[in-house]
Amino acid sequence: MYEGAVQDLIDELGRLPGVGPKSAQRIAFHLLQADAVDAKRLADAITRVKDTVRFCARCWNVSEAEECRICRDPRRDASVLCVVEEARDVIAIERTREYRGRYHVLGGAISPIDGIGPDDLHVRELVRRLDDEPVDELIIATNPNVEGEATASYLSRLFEPLGVRITRLASGLPVGGDLDYADEVTLGRAFAGRRDVRA
Protein backbone atom coordinates (compact mmCIF):
# COMPACT_ATOMS: atom_id res chain seq x y z
CA MET A 1 0.00 0.00 0.00
CA TYR A 2 2.86 2.39 0.85
CA GLU A 3 6.24 2.69 -0.78
CA GLY A 4 9.52 1.08 0.21
CA ALA A 5 10.72 1.66 3.77
CA VAL A 6 7.31 2.64 5.17
CA GLN A 7 5.66 -0.55 3.92
CA ASP A 8 8.63 -2.62 5.11
CA LEU A 9 8.24 -1.11 8.59
CA ILE A 10 4.48 -1.78 8.62
CA ASP A 11 5.08 -5.38 7.48
CA GLU A 12 7.69 -6.00 10.19
CA LEU A 13 5.55 -4.44 12.92
CA GLY A 14 2.61 -6.57 11.73
CA ARG A 15 4.64 -9.71 12.42
CA LEU A 16 4.73 -8.89 16.14
CA PRO A 17 2.28 -10.86 18.31
CA GLY A 18 -0.96 -8.99 18.95
CA VAL A 19 -0.23 -6.33 16.33
CA GLY A 20 -2.68 -6.37 13.45
CA PRO A 21 -2.43 -4.41 10.17
CA LYS A 22 -4.15 -1.28 11.54
CA SER A 23 -2.02 -1.22 14.70
CA ALA A 24 1.14 -1.78 12.64
CA GLN A 25 0.21 1.17 10.43
CA ARG A 26 -0.54 3.37 13.46
CA ILE A 27 2.80 2.49 15.12
CA ALA A 28 4.70 3.06 11.87
CA PHE A 29 3.24 6.54 11.44
CA HIS A 30 3.88 7.32 15.09
CA LEU A 31 7.54 6.43 14.54
CA LEU A 32 7.64 8.55 11.37
CA GLN A 33 6.38 11.57 13.30
CA ALA A 34 8.60 10.95 16.36
CA ASP A 35 11.90 12.73 16.87
CA ALA A 36 14.85 10.98 15.26
CA VAL A 37 16.44 10.68 18.72
CA ASP A 38 13.42 8.76 20.07
CA ALA A 39 13.31 6.44 17.06
CA LYS A 40 17.05 5.77 17.38
CA ARG A 41 16.68 5.05 21.10
CA LEU A 42 14.03 2.42 20.26
CA ALA A 43 16.21 0.89 17.53
CA ASP A 44 19.22 0.84 19.88
CA ALA A 45 17.17 -0.85 22.63
CA ILE A 46 16.05 -3.58 20.21
CA THR A 47 19.62 -4.11 18.95
CA ARG A 48 21.03 -4.16 22.50
CA VAL A 49 18.48 -6.70 23.75
CA LYS A 50 19.27 -9.00 20.82
CA ASP A 51 23.02 -8.63 21.39
CA THR A 52 23.16 -8.97 25.19
CA VAL A 53 20.16 -10.92 26.46
CA ARG A 54 20.14 -14.71 26.47
CA PHE A 55 18.50 -17.48 28.45
CA CYS A 56 19.73 -18.58 31.86
CA ALA A 57 21.78 -21.78 31.62
CA ARG A 58 19.97 -23.23 34.64
CA CYS A 59 16.31 -22.14 34.51
CA TRP A 60 15.82 -20.65 30.99
CA ASN A 61 14.69 -17.27 32.31
CA VAL A 62 15.98 -14.22 30.42
CA SER A 63 19.37 -13.04 31.61
CA GLU A 64 22.34 -10.91 30.61
CA ALA A 65 24.73 -13.29 32.41
CA GLU A 66 25.28 -17.06 32.29
CA GLU A 67 22.70 -17.43 35.09
CA CYS A 68 19.81 -15.09 35.90
CA ARG A 69 19.71 -13.01 39.07
CA ILE A 70 17.20 -15.39 40.71
CA CYS A 71 19.41 -18.45 40.20
CA ARG A 72 22.43 -16.50 41.49
CA ASP A 73 20.60 -15.28 44.61
CA PRO A 74 21.73 -17.42 47.60
CA ARG A 75 18.70 -16.25 49.61
CA ARG A 76 16.29 -18.12 47.30
CA ASP A 77 14.96 -21.46 48.56
CA ALA A 78 16.58 -24.10 46.33
CA SER A 79 14.25 -26.83 47.66
CA VAL A 80 11.19 -25.31 45.93
CA LEU A 81 11.00 -25.12 42.14
CA CYS A 82 8.18 -23.34 40.30
CA VAL A 83 7.62 -24.46 36.70
CA VAL A 84 6.20 -21.80 34.37
CA GLU A 85 5.53 -21.64 30.64
CA GLU A 86 7.26 -18.38 29.71
CA ALA A 87 9.81 -15.97 31.20
CA ARG A 88 7.11 -13.31 31.54
CA ASP A 89 5.32 -15.64 33.99
CA VAL A 90 8.33 -15.34 36.31
CA ILE A 91 7.78 -11.58 36.45
CA ALA A 92 4.07 -12.03 37.20
CA ILE A 93 4.84 -14.34 40.14
CA GLU A 94 7.69 -12.14 41.40
CA ARG A 95 5.33 -9.15 41.54
CA THR A 96 3.27 -10.95 44.21
CA ARG A 97 6.29 -11.06 46.56
CA GLU A 98 4.88 -14.32 47.93
CA TYR A 99 7.31 -16.80 46.40
CA ARG A 100 10.96 -17.18 47.47
CA GLY A 101 11.98 -20.33 45.60
CA ARG A 102 13.53 -20.80 42.18
CA TYR A 103 12.02 -21.24 38.71
CA HIS A 104 12.16 -23.39 35.62
CA VAL A 105 10.86 -21.90 32.34
CA LEU A 106 9.53 -24.51 29.91
CA GLY A 107 9.48 -22.21 26.88
CA GLY A 108 5.82 -22.91 26.09
CA ALA A 109 3.17 -25.56 26.70
CA ILE A 110 2.25 -28.89 25.17
CA SER A 111 -0.05 -28.26 22.22
CA PRO A 112 -0.59 -31.14 19.78
CA ILE A 113 -2.63 -28.87 17.48
CA ASP A 114 0.40 -26.60 17.08
CA GLY A 115 2.77 -29.56 16.86
CA ILE A 116 4.40 -28.80 20.23
CA GLY A 117 5.25 -31.83 22.34
CA PRO A 118 7.37 -32.35 25.48
CA ASP A 119 10.54 -32.64 23.39
CA ASP A 120 9.99 -29.08 22.13
CA LEU A 121 10.04 -27.73 25.69
CA HIS A 122 12.76 -27.60 28.37
CA VAL A 123 11.50 -30.80 30.03
CA ARG A 124 14.79 -32.74 29.70
CA GLU A 125 16.56 -29.87 31.44
CA LEU A 126 13.95 -30.01 34.22
CA VAL A 127 14.56 -33.76 34.65
CA ARG A 128 18.31 -33.04 35.00
CA ARG A 129 17.66 -30.33 37.58
CA LEU A 130 15.54 -32.65 39.68
CA ASP A 131 18.37 -35.19 39.58
CA ASP A 132 21.09 -32.64 40.42
CA GLU A 133 19.39 -30.21 42.82
CA PRO A 134 17.82 -30.82 46.26
CA VAL A 135 14.21 -30.11 45.21
CA ASP A 136 11.51 -31.12 47.72
CA GLU A 137 8.52 -29.43 46.05
CA LEU A 138 7.70 -28.88 42.40
CA ILE A 139 5.05 -26.19 41.88
CA ILE A 140 3.40 -26.45 38.47
CA ALA A 141 2.31 -22.94 37.53
CA THR A 142 1.24 -23.42 33.92
CA ASN A 143 -1.68 -21.41 32.56
CA PRO A 144 -5.20 -22.63 33.40
CA ASN A 145 -6.10 -23.38 29.77
CA VAL A 146 -6.18 -26.58 27.70
CA GLU A 147 -2.47 -26.46 26.84
CA GLY A 148 -1.43 -25.54 30.39
CA GLU A 149 -3.54 -28.32 31.87
CA ALA A 150 -2.11 -30.86 29.40
CA THR A 151 1.40 -29.76 30.35
CA ALA A 152 0.64 -29.92 34.08
CA SER A 153 -0.84 -33.40 33.72
CA TYR A 154 2.17 -34.62 31.72
CA LEU A 155 4.66 -33.22 34.25
CA SER A 156 2.72 -34.67 37.20
CA ARG A 157 2.76 -38.16 35.67
CA LEU A 158 6.43 -37.82 34.70
CA PHE A 159 7.69 -36.75 38.13
CA GLU A 160 5.32 -38.63 40.44
CA PRO A 161 7.65 -41.69 40.64
CA LEU A 162 10.50 -39.47 41.91
CA GLY A 163 8.77 -38.96 45.24
CA VAL A 164 9.00 -35.17 45.04
CA ARG A 165 5.96 -33.24 46.31
CA ILE A 166 4.05 -31.92 43.27
CA THR A 167 1.62 -29.04 43.70
CA ARG A 168 -0.45 -26.95 41.30
CA LEU A 169 -1.38 -23.30 41.69
CA ALA A 170 -4.93 -22.90 42.93
CA SER A 171 -7.44 -21.45 40.51
CA GLY A 172 -10.88 -20.03 41.04
CA LEU A 173 -12.67 -16.76 41.56
CA PRO A 174 -10.80 -13.49 41.17
CA VAL A 175 -10.77 -11.07 44.09
CA GLY A 176 -13.47 -8.45 43.57
CA GLY A 177 -15.40 -10.60 41.08
CA ASP A 178 -19.09 -11.52 41.11
CA LEU A 179 -20.31 -15.12 41.10
CA ASP A 180 -22.80 -14.48 38.31
CA TYR A 181 -19.96 -13.40 35.98
CA ALA A 182 -17.85 -16.52 36.62
CA ASP A 183 -17.90 -19.27 34.00
CA GLU A 184 -18.72 -22.85 35.00
CA VAL A 185 -15.11 -24.08 34.89
CA THR A 186 -13.81 -21.25 37.09
CA LEU A 187 -16.65 -21.67 39.56
CA GLY A 188 -16.16 -25.45 39.60
CA ARG A 189 -12.47 -25.03 40.37
CA ALA A 190 -13.27 -22.56 43.11
CA PHE A 191 -15.47 -25.22 44.74
CA ALA A 192 -12.87 -27.96 44.26
CA GLY A 193 -10.11 -25.79 45.73
CA ARG A 194 -12.10 -24.49 48.69
CA ARG A 195 -10.34 -24.39 52.08
CA ASP A 196 -11.25 -24.04 55.73
CA VAL A 197 -11.94 -20.56 57.06
CA ARG A 198 -9.86 -20.02 60.15
CA ALA A 199 -11.03 -17.39 62.63
N, C-alpha and C positions, 0 to 999 in steps of 0.2 A: 504494500500500500504506500509506504514511504520509500525514499531513496536511500541507498547505501547504508551508511553508518547508523542512521536513525532506525531503519528497519532491522538491522543486525542487533542493535541494542534491545529493541522491543522483542525480537525473537528469543534472545538470550534470557531476558527477564521473564518471559513467558514459560521458560523451562523450569523456573523455580517452583517448588511445591506451594500450592495455594494461590498462585498468581495466574489469573486468567488473562485473556487477550486485552480486555479493557484496563485491568489493573496494570499490566505491563506497559501499555501505552501511556497511562497516567504517570507512572513512575519515570518512564523515559523522558516525558516532557518536563517533569519536575527537575530531573537532572540537567536537561538542556537549559532551563531557566536559572538553575542554581549558580552560585559563584564558582569559578574554576577551582578555587582553593578547596571548597567543600566537596566538589566532585573528585578532586585528586585525593583528598583525605579518605573518601570512601574506597577509591581504587587501591590506595596504599594499604588500607585495613584488610581488604580482601586478599591482596598479594601476600601480606605479612602472615595472615592466618594460614594460608596454604603453604607458606615456606617454613613456619615455625611450629605449628600445632600438629601433634600426632596422637596416637592412642597409647594409653598407659600399657606397659608391658605386662602388668599383673592383672588389672581389672578391666581394661579396654575403655576406660573413661577418657575424655579428652585431656591432653596434658602438653606442656611445653618441655617437659623433662622426660627421662626414661620412665619414671613412675609419677603418677599424679600426686597432688598434695595430700589427698585423703590416704592413699597407701603409704606415703612417707610419714604420716603423723603418728608418732608412737602412743599418743593418748587415745587413739581409736581402739575399740574392742575387737581384737582379731578373732575372737571365738564366735562372732555373729557376722554372717555374710548375707547381704540383701541382693537378690538377683533382680535386675530390671531389664527392660527391653532396650532402651536408648539412653545415651549420655544425658539428655535433657531431663530424664526421669530422676537422675541423681540430684540435680538442682532442685527439682520439686520436693523431694524428700528432705534435702538439706534445709530448705526454707522453713520446715516445721520445727526444726531444732529439737526433735524428739528422738532421733536415731543417732547413736554414737559408734556403730559398728563400721564395717567395710562393705564394699560393693563389688558386684560383678555385672558388667554390661554385656548382654547377649548379642546386641547388634541387630535386633529385630525380634520377630515372633514366628512360630511355625504357621505357615499358611500354604496348604497344598494347592489352593486355587492359583496362588502366585508362584508356585513352584519352589517355595521355601521350606526346606526340611531342617532337621536338627544339625545336619552336616554343614549347613549354610550359616549357622550361628556359632557363637563362641562356647559351645557345650563341651567340647573336648578340653578346652582350657579350664573350664569349671571343674571337670572331673579331676584334672591334674591338681588344681588348687585344693580340692577336698582331700586328696591324697597327701599333699605336702604341708598343708596348714592346719592348725589345731581348731577346726571349726566344729562348734557344738550345735549351732542352730543355723538353718538355711531358711531365710525369709524369701518367699517367692512373691515378688511385687510386680508381676506382669499386669497389663491392662485388663480390666473386666469386660473384655469383648470375646468374640469367638476365638480369635487367634491367640489372645492372651490366656484364655482358659485352656486351649489345647496345649500350649507351651507349659503351663503350670502342671497340667495333668501328666504330660510326658516327663517333666523333671521330677515330679513326685514319685512316679513309678521307677525312674532310673536310680534315684538316690535312696529310696526306702530301704534296700538291703544293707546300706552302709551303716545304719543305726544312728545317723545324725537326725536331730529333731528338725522336722520340716513344718513350717508354718506358712500361712497365706494371709495377706493383708485382708482385714475385714472390709466388707462392702455393704452398703445399705443406704439409708436416707441421708441426704446432705443436711448440715446444720442450717436452720432457717427455712427449710423446705416445708411444703404442705403435703399431707398424705394423698390428697385427691389428685395431685400432679405427678405422683410417683408411678412409674410403670410397674407391671406385675412382677418382672424379674427383680427389680430393685427392692420392691416391697417384700417379695419372697425371701431375698437374701437378708434383709433387715430382720425378719422373723427368725430365720435360721441362725443368724449371728447374735441373737439377743443375749444379754448378760444380766446377772443379778444387780439390783440397785442397792448399793450399800449406803446406809444413813450416816 
